[in-house]
Amino acid sequence: MLSTLPSLPFNFPIEDRYITSTYLGTESMSVNLPTECKLNENSELSFRMLKGKMILSPANIGFWTQIYHDEIPDSKIIFQDESTDYSEILQYSVLPFFTTNLTSLDS
């Protein structure tokens, strides 16, 4: 199951005469639930439901790290630096994991 979490207002032009702002696209974060994950029993998923859960995430994800800490401060996020290691861990894990539409996972 793939659930897209609510959008937060981070996509806006910068209004500054010393900075040029150009729209490049939109990034959406999703939480992915392996079949064995108990959260699959719910018809909807919220940040509140992730409270206290152990969740896998790629490292170096920019502002998403702050969103994790703000929205689910009691969760246990396991950050993985290497994409090939992250992909391999996901194959054997029953933990929820984060991706974005820009996340590059090795096939």
Helices and strands as residue ranges (DSSP letters): E 2-4, E 29-32, G 38-41, G 48-50, E 54-58, H 63-71, E 76-80, H 83-92, E 97-100
